């Protein structure tokens, strides 16, 4: 598969600031026409005294300039859009209208705290964006002091995984109905398969009569991300070879497209599972569709404001974690859950079960508190007979 073309056309405009300094502004576009249109817009604003890049520049305007100059030329469109969405819902939503010199450290700390429960990766990305934005603003003389100097970066553990929220599950299941790669992610969501196990799933491992599927192989990670570099092997652990019951929702997705034989449920080249590269593109496409389903704001087919109901830290592995959480919520015995998940150790599942147990205990406390309170019917009867 060809790499996405991320080259953007750049046009410049030199302006004179109110303090007499001359500054060159950069405008990027997907086409020369788009870049030229931005320059013409800037000329109009300059003519009417509205184009002033200084300490009174709104934070949102500076963020747009910073992204056009430093982020979009160096990232794929998908990754740049994700970074913009992260910045928008944490910082710009609350403080985008304020001028640069009005931004205080406590505001930025409050913005960072919005995603304190998300992954280390998301926290690192937001911190680096804010660092870059305000250091560059200071270097250009827009502000005298960098507010990020007083915001300390908290130490966080990496590889934080989580289950989908109830709202995310609702959006995910809606997206499954229309997306081309729905079978791949449905296997992970409804049966807790690891990504490599889902990619290696063939039709002869799926048994609709008994409503079960067998896991007996997995795609192994290699340095080569093309189909030629695909290697099949056994699952991650000895317990990974297992039989899992299929929910009806998964059967409804797979049965209309079912084939016989050794064909893969989701293929790349004929007779081969999808490559690592295509798998990543499949998730990017699926995640984008989830955002659109949830009401993300689009501009020229580009997501400019992420949907509030979907965390940007969502990864395919969260689908497996959701399966484990659902088993715990339904009180499936932990030894049975280990068998379905393909675990040789209960360490990970113990954390999930403990978390769910605490949630159930909190709910039980509310129930017990009103356990002996008379019901509405009892109150009505007592009133009727005069007690």
N, C-alpha and C positions, 0 to 999 in steps of 0.2 A: 504494500500500500504506500502511495506517495505521501511524503510529509506535507502537513498543512502549510500553505504559503502564508507566512506571517509578515512578509515585507510590506511596509507602509510608505506611502509617498509623503515627503516632508517639504513644506514651504515655510519661508521665514518672513518676518516683518520687523523692521527696526523702528522703535518708538522712543519718544523723549518723555521721560517721567517728569512729574511736577517739580522735583528737586533739580532738574537740569540734566540728569544722567540719561545717557542713551542706552537702550537695552534691546537686544535681539530676541524676539519671541518665535517659538517654533510651533507649527501647526501640522498635525498628522492626519492622514485620511487613507482609507482603503484604496481610493483611486485619486488621480491627479485632480479631478473635478471636485471631489469632496474636500481635499486639502485647500484648493483654491477658494472654495466657498467659505471656509473658515477664515481665510486671510481677508476676504472681502468684508465679512462680518466684523472682524477686528478693526478694519479701517473705518467702518461706519461708526463703531463705538468710540474710536479715537477721535473722529471728527466732531462727535457730539459730547466729548469730554467724559465718556463713560469707561474708557479703557485705561485704568490706572492700576498698575501692579505695584503695590506698596503695602504698608502695614494695615491699611484700611480694606485691603482685598478680602472678600468673604472666604472663609475656609473652603467651602465647596468649590469656588472658582479656582483657588490655588490647587486643590486636590485634582481637579480636571486637568489643569495644565501639567501638574507633576506626572500624572498617569500618561498623558499624551507624549511627554518628553522622555520619561524614564522606564515606564512599565510596558506599555504596548509595543514599543520597538524591540523589547528583549524577552517577551513571553509569548506563548501561543495565545490566540484570542480567548480560548476557553479558560486558561489559567488567569489571564489578566482580568477577564470578566468576573471570575470567582473572587479575586482579590478586591476588585472594586465593590462587589456585593458585600464582602466582609467589612470593608471600611464604611460603606454607606449605612448599614444597619446598626453599627456600633457607635460611630462618631458623627457622621454627617447628618443623620436623622435628627439628632439633638442639638448639634452645635454648628452645622453647616452654614447657617445664616450669620454667625458671628465673624467679625473681622479677625485677622491673624493675631493682632496684638491683644485681643480680648480672651484668647484661649489660655486657660490656666492648667497647671499640673493636675489639680483635683478633678477637672473635667475629663482629662485623658485617662486618669486612673479609673474613674467611673465607667468610661467606655470599655476599657480593658476588662473590667470586672464583669461586664455583661456576658462574656464567654468563658468565665473561669471554670465552668463545668464541662467545657468542650475539650477537644484533644490538645495535646502539647503543640502539635503542628499548627493548629489554628491560632493559638496564643502567640507562637513565635512569629507567624506571618504578620499578624496585626501589629505586633511590637516593632518589627522591622519596617513596615510601611510607615508607621508614625515617626520612627526615628529618621528615616530617609526624608520624609516630607518636611519636617521642621529643621533638620540640619541644613537641607538645601535652601529653605526659606531664610535661615540665618546667614548662610554663605552668600546669598544674593542681596543681603541688606534689608530684607522685608521686615525682619524682627530683630531686636537687640539680644533677647534671651531666648534660649530653646527650652520650652516648657517640659520637654521629654527628659531633660537632665535630672529632674526631680522625681521621675516615675521609675521606680525600681522594678526590675523584671523578676517575677517570682519563679522559684525552682519548681518544676513540674515533672512528673514521671512521664516517660514517652509511651507510645503505643496504647493510649487510653481507648478502650473499646466500649461501646454502649449499645443498648437496644434501641430500636425505633420507638419514638413516642406514639401514643394512640393516634394523634393527628398525622404523623408521618406514615404510619401503617395504612391509614385510610387513603392517603394520597398515593402511596406505593401501589396498593391493590388496584386503584383506578388506572394507574399508568400501565400495569400489567396487561390490561385488556386491549391495549392498542399498540404496544411497542414490539418491534421485530425481534428483539432479544429477550422477550418475556420468559420463554422456557428456561433460559440460563439462570436468570435471577430468581425465578419461581422455585427452582430446585434448591437454591440456597436458602430461600425464605421459608418454604413450607416443610423442608426436610433437614435443614441445618447442614447442608453439604459445604465443605471447604471449596474455595474457587477452583482449585485444580481438579477436585472430584467432580464438580458440576461440568467442567469443560470436557472431562473424559467420559461422561455418561453416554452409553449407547442404548439403542432401543431394546436390545436383547437383555438388558439389565432391568428393564421396567416391565412389571407384570400387572396388567390391569385386572385380571381375574381375581388375584389375591390382594390387589391394591397395595402392593409393596414394590420397592426397588432395592436392588443390590449394589453396594459400593465395593468394587474390587480393584479399581485402578485410579490413578491420578496423573495429571499433567505435571511434570517436574519443571521447575524454573531453570532456565539456561541463560547464558549471556546473549545468545542469538534470539531476538524477539520475533523473527519471521517464522512462517510455517515450517521451513526447513530445519529449524532448531528445536522443534517440538520433540520431547521425549516423554514416553509413558512409563510409569512405574507403579509400585504398590502404594497404597495410601500412607499417610504420614506415620502412623503407628500400626502395630499388629492388630489392635482393636479397631482400626479403620476399616477392615474388611467386615461388613455388617449388612444386615437387612433392616430396612426402615419402612414403617407403614406410611402410605401416601394419603394425605387429606383429600377430600373430595374436590376442594378448590384447585389443587394441583392436577388432579385427573381431568378436570374440565378444561384446563389449559393444554395438556399434552395429548389427550385422546383425538382431537380433530386433526392433528398433524402427525400422528403416530405412523411409524414405518416398521417393517420387519427386518431383522438381521443386525449387522454390526455397524450400521450407519450411526454417526454421532447425533445426539439430539440437537446440538448446535454445531454446525460445521463451518470451517474456514474454507480451505480447498476441498474438493471432493474426496471423501474418505479420510479426512483429517480433522481433528478438533481445531477450534479457532486459536490463533496465535496470541501471545501475550500482548502484542501491540493492538490487535483488533479487540481483544478483551477489554483493554483500557479505554479504547474509543467507544466500545459498546456501553460501558458504564457512564462515560461522559455524556453520551447521547441520552441514556436513560435518566440520568440525574437532571439534565436540562429539561426533559419532558416532565419530570416531577415538578420542577420549578414553575413551568408554564401552567401545569394543571393546578398548582397552588396559587396562581395569580401573580407571578413575577411580572415586573414592569419591563416591557420590551421597547427598544428603539432601533429601528432599521434591522430588525431580527436579531438584535443583540440584547441580552439581559443586562439592564443597567441598575435594577433594584431587585435583589433576591427576595423570594417569598419568605415572609416572616415565620411561617409554620415549619420550615425545613432547615435543619442545621447544616451549615456548610462543611461540617466535619464528617458528614455521612459517607461511609465507605461500604463496598460490597461485604466486607467482613462483619459489618453491623447486622446483616441479615442473619448470619449464623448465630450471633449473640442474641438476636431477637427470638430465634427458635429456642435457645436454651432458657431464656427468660419466660417464654410462654409455657414450656414444660414445667417450670417451677411454679408458675401461677396456677396451673391446672393440677398441682400437687402430684405430678408424676414422680414415682420413687426415684431417688437420685441414682441408684444403681441401674435402673432401666434407662434413665436419661444418659448416663455414661455410655451405655451400649448404643443408643441411637446416635449420639454425638461422635462416637469412635474415640473415646478417651480411655487411656490406661490409668490415669490419675484423676481423682475427684477434686483436685485443688481449685481449678478454674470454676467448676460447677458449684463448689462449696461457696465461693464468693457470690455467685448469682443467686443461689438458693438462700443464702444468709440475707442478702439485700431484699429479696422478695418476702422472706419471713418477717423481716422488720416492718415492711409495708403492710402485710397481712395482720401483724400484731397491732399496729396502729389502728387499722380498721376495726379489729376485734375489740379494742378498748372502747371505741365509740358505741359498738353494739352492746357490750356488757354494761356500759354506763346506763343505758336505757332498758336493760334486760327485763327488769321487773316493773317498769312503768306501765300502767294500764293502757291498753289499746283504745282506739276511738270507739270500737264496738262495746268494750267493757265499760268505758265511761258513760256511754249512752244508756247501757242496760242498768248501771248503778243509779243513774239519775232517774230512770223510769220507775224502778221499784222502790225508790225512796231511801236508799242506804246513804 
